[in-house]
Structures are given as C-alpha cells and as structure tokens.
Amino acid sequence: MHSITVRTALCRALTTVILLPTTALANEHAPLPSAVGLASVAQTVAWLIAVIGLAYVCAWAARRFGMRPPLRRPGLIKVLGSTALTPKEKVMIVEIGNTWLVLGVAAGSIHTLHTMPASNDAAATVN
C-alpha cells in the first residue's frame, strides 16, 4: 500500500486546479462529437436484438438436442442418505435390492465400508 502525504496530495490537487482550465481552453474551438445520434441508437438496438436472438437460439438448441439433465427414474439404486466428511469425501448409504451398502466416496474412488440387509423401517434406521 502506498501512503500519500498531505503535501503530495495538496500539490496534486493544485496542479489539477491550475491545468484543468488550460485543457478546457485548448479544446474550446474543436467541435464536440455528438454522443447520442440516431445511428448509434439504431446500432445499439440492433446489437441488443442480436444478443437476445442468440440466447434464444442457444436455448432452443439445448432443448432440441437433449442438453438437459436426465429425468429421475425409480430404479435399482436408491440413495438413503449421505454425510460429507470433508469437501471431497463423504459417506453414503445406498439401497440395492434388499441390501444396504455403506460407501466411502472420495475424489477418485468408491469403497464399500459395510454391507447389511435392508430394514423395513428405513427412515427410522437411517436417521
């Protein structure tokens, strides 16, 4: 971090106050360009329409070519619960058929920690 002394700040402020009118006088005779004209407004509106159109085309392509998440279907595997141990590791209880698996899930691997028969009262047993 740079610290500015009071003397340096006053010198800079005084220099700005002195030089500001001279730069304004130097540009007094030059015509200022028009900031807003019909052509610039039309160009801005055209670009806006193009960007919105591109967003609609991308959304249509995503729907048309199946770039959406798969639907959840009841299947063979049910996740009964999971607990994160670290940001990259967690323990999960998975039901496959009539068997519960306690799995240790890490960044690049899955290990079976325990296997047990499924219970009828799943909610009470898991929680």
C-alpha positions as a LaTeX table, in Angstrom:
\begin{tabular}{lrrr}
\hline
Residue & $x$ (\AA) & $y$ (\AA) & $z$ (\AA) \\
\hline
Met1 & 0.00 & 0.00 & 0.00 \\
His2 & 1.23 & 3.46 & $-0.87$ \\
Ser3 & 0.76 & 6.23 & 1.62 \\
Ile4 & 0.31 & 9.75 & 0.28 \\
Thr5 & 1.44 & 12.61 & 2.43 \\
Val6 & $-0.63$ & 15.73 & 2.87 \\
Arg7 & 1.94 & 17.77 & 0.99 \\
Thr8 & 1.84 & 15.42 & $-2.03$ \\
Ala9 & $-1.95$ & 15.43 & $-2.08$ \\
Leu10 & $-2.08$ & 19.24 & $-1.96$ \\
Cys11 & 0.46 & 19.51 & $-4.79$ \\
Arg12 & $-1.56$ & 17.15 & $-6.98$ \\
Ala13 & $-4.82$ & 18.98 & $-6.24$ \\
Leu14 & $-3.23$ & 22.37 & $-7.00$ \\
Thr15 & $-1.75$ & 21.06 & $-10.26$ \\
Thr16 & $-5.15$ & 19.74 & $-11.31$ \\
Val17 & $-6.89$ & 23.03 & $-10.50$ \\
Ile18 & $-4.29$ & 25.01 & $-12.48$ \\
Leu19 & $-4.16$ & 22.73 & $-15.53$ \\
Leu20 & $-7.88$ & 21.99 & $-15.85$ \\
Pro21 & $-8.90$ & 25.39 & $-17.28$ \\
Thr22 & $-6.00$ & 25.35 & $-19.75$ \\
Thr23 & $-7.04$ & 21.99 & $-21.16$ \\
Ala24 & $-10.62$ & 23.23 & $-21.46$ \\
Leu25 & $-9.45$ & 26.34 & $-23.34$ \\
Ala26 & $-7.30$ & 24.26 & $-25.68$ \\
Asn27 & $-10.35$ & 22.22 & $-26.76$ \\
Glu28 & $-12.75$ & 25.15 & $-26.90$ \\
His29 & $-12.59$ & 25.59 & $-30.66$ \\
Ala30 & $-12.83$ & 21.91 & $-31.55$ \\
Pro31 & $-16.40$ & 20.75 & $-32.11$ \\
Leu32 & $-17.57$ & 18.08 & $-29.69$ \\
Pro33 & $-18.80$ & 14.88 & $-31.28$ \\
Ser34 & $-22.44$ & 14.08 & $-30.78$ \\
Ala35 & $-22.69$ & 11.48 & $-28.04$ \\
Val36 & $-26.16$ & 10.28 & $-29.00$ \\
Gly37 & $-27.26$ & 10.14 & $-32.58$ \\
Leu38 & $-29.88$ & 8.18 & $-34.45$ \\
Ala39 & $-27.25$ & 5.91 & $-36.00$ \\
Ser40 & $-25.69$ & 5.00 & $-32.65$ \\
Val41 & $-29.11$ & 4.29 & $-31.11$ \\
Ala42 & $-30.05$ & 2.10 & $-34.08$ \\
Gln43 & $-26.75$ & 0.23 & $-33.85$ \\
Thr44 & $-27.22$ & $-0.36$ & $-30.12$ \\
Val45 & $-30.76$ & $-1.66$ & $-30.63$ \\
Ala46 & $-29.59$ & $-3.95$ & $-33.45$ \\
Trp47 & $-26.85$ & $-5.45$ & $-31.26$ \\
Leu48 & $-29.31$ & $-5.90$ & $-28.41$ \\
Ile49 & $-31.71$ & $-7.79$ & $-30.68$ \\
Ala50 & $-28.83$ & $-9.92$ & $-31.99$ \\
Val51 & $-27.68$ & $-10.90$ & $-28.49$ \\
Ile52 & $-31.22$ & $-11.75$ & $-27.34$ \\
Gly53 & $-31.74$ & $-13.76$ & $-30.53$ \\
Leu54 & $-28.51$ & $-15.65$ & $-29.92$ \\
Ala55 & $-29.67$ & $-16.51$ & $-26.39$ \\
Tyr56 & $-32.96$ & $-17.88$ & $-27.77$ \\
Val57 & $-31.13$ & $-19.92$ & $-30.41$ \\
Cys58 & $-28.84$ & $-21.43$ & $-27.75$ \\
Ala59 & $-31.83$ & $-22.29$ & $-25.53$ \\
Trp60 & $-33.66$ & $-23.88$ & $-28.48$ \\
Ala61 & $-30.57$ & $-25.93$ & $-29.40$ \\
Ala62 & $-30.17$ & $-27.11$ & $-25.80$ \\
Arg63 & $-33.79$ & $-28.31$ & $-25.70$ \\
Arg64 & $-33.72$ & $-29.77$ & $-29.19$ \\
Phe65 & $-30.51$ & $-31.76$ & $-28.86$ \\
Gly66 & $-31.04$ & $-33.03$ & $-25.33$ \\
Met67 & $-28.62$ & $-30.90$ & $-23.33$ \\
Arg68 & $-30.73$ & $-31.08$ & $-20.20$ \\
Pro69 & $-30.28$ & $-33.11$ & $-17.06$ \\
Pro70 & $-31.67$ & $-36.64$ & $-17.18$ \\
Leu71 & $-35.02$ & $-37.26$ & $-15.56$ \\
Arg72 & $-35.06$ & $-39.09$ & $-12.24$ \\
Arg73 & $-36.48$ & $-42.54$ & $-12.71$ \\
Pro74 & $-37.20$ & $-45.04$ & $-9.99$ \\
Gly75 & $-34.58$ & $-47.68$ & $-10.47$ \\
Leu76 & $-32.47$ & $-50.33$ & $-8.91$ \\
Ile77 & $-30.35$ & $-47.99$ & $-6.75$ \\
Lys78 & $-31.73$ & $-45.63$ & $-4.06$ \\
Val79 & $-29.59$ & $-43.24$ & $-2.05$ \\
Leu80 & $-30.94$ & $-43.33$ & 1.51 \\
Gly81 & $-28.60$ & $-40.74$ & 2.98 \\
Ser82 & $-25.17$ & $-39.17$ & 2.82 \\
Thr83 & $-22.88$ & $-37.17$ & 5.09 \\
Ala84 & $-19.95$ & $-35.05$ & 3.96 \\
Leu85 & $-16.75$ & $-35.71$ & 5.90 \\
Thr86 & $-14.59$ & $-33.22$ & 4.00 \\
Pro87 & $-15.32$ & $-31.19$ & 0.85 \\
Lys88 & $-14.07$ & $-34.13$ & $-1.25$ \\
Glu89 & $-15.10$ & $-37.13$ & 0.86 \\
Lys90 & $-18.45$ & $-38.40$ & 2.08 \\
Val91 & $-20.18$ & $-41.50$ & 3.43 \\
Met92 & $-23.35$ & $-42.71$ & 1.68 \\
Ile93 & $-25.95$ & $-45.35$ & 2.44 \\
Val94 & $-27.29$ & $-46.90$ & $-0.75$ \\
Glu95 & $-30.05$ & $-49.49$ & $-1.13$ \\
Ile96 & $-29.69$ & $-52.05$ & $-3.91$ \\
Gly97 & $-32.47$ & $-54.61$ & $-3.92$ \\
Asn98 & $-32.71$ & $-55.89$ & $-0.32$ \\
Thr99 & $-29.18$ & $-54.86$ & 0.63 \\
Trp100 & $-27.82$ & $-51.65$ & 2.12 \\
Leu101 & $-24.29$ & $-50.60$ & 1.28 \\
Val102 & $-22.32$ & $-48.10$ & 3.33 \\
Leu103 & $-19.98$ & $-46.47$ & 0.83 \\
Gly104 & $-16.98$ & $-44.23$ & 1.30 \\
Val105 & $-16.85$ & $-41.83$ & $-1.65$ \\
Ala106 & $-13.61$ & $-39.91$ & $-2.32$ \\
Ala107 & $-12.34$ & $-37.81$ & $-5.25$ \\
Gly108 & $-11.39$ & $-40.72$ & $-7.48$ \\
Ser109 & $-12.71$ & $-43.82$ & $-5.75$ \\
Ile110 & $-15.65$ & $-45.52$ & $-4.06$ \\
His111 & $-15.09$ & $-48.15$ & $-1.35$ \\
Thr112 & $-17.65$ & $-50.42$ & 0.32 \\
Leu113 & $-17.33$ & $-49.90$ & 4.07 \\
His114 & $-20.15$ & $-52.17$ & 5.25 \\
Thr115 & $-22.96$ & $-54.35$ & 3.86 \\
Met116 & $-26.19$ & $-55.17$ & 5.71 \\
Pro117 & $-29.68$ & $-56.44$ & 4.90 \\
Ala118 & $-32.31$ & $-53.75$ & 4.22 \\
Ser119 & $-34.71$ & $-52.88$ & 7.01 \\
Asn120 & $-38.46$ & $-52.40$ & 6.62 \\
Asp121 & $-38.35$ & $-49.21$ & 8.70 \\
Ala122 & $-35.74$ & $-47.41$ & 6.55 \\
Ala123 & $-36.37$ & $-43.86$ & 7.80 \\
Ala124 & $-36.00$ & $-44.74$ & 11.48 \\
Thr125 & $-32.93$ & $-46.89$ & 10.90 \\
Val126 & $-31.06$ & $-44.41$ & 8.70 \\
Asn127 & $-31.85$ & $-41.30$ & 10.74 \\
\hline
\end{tabular}
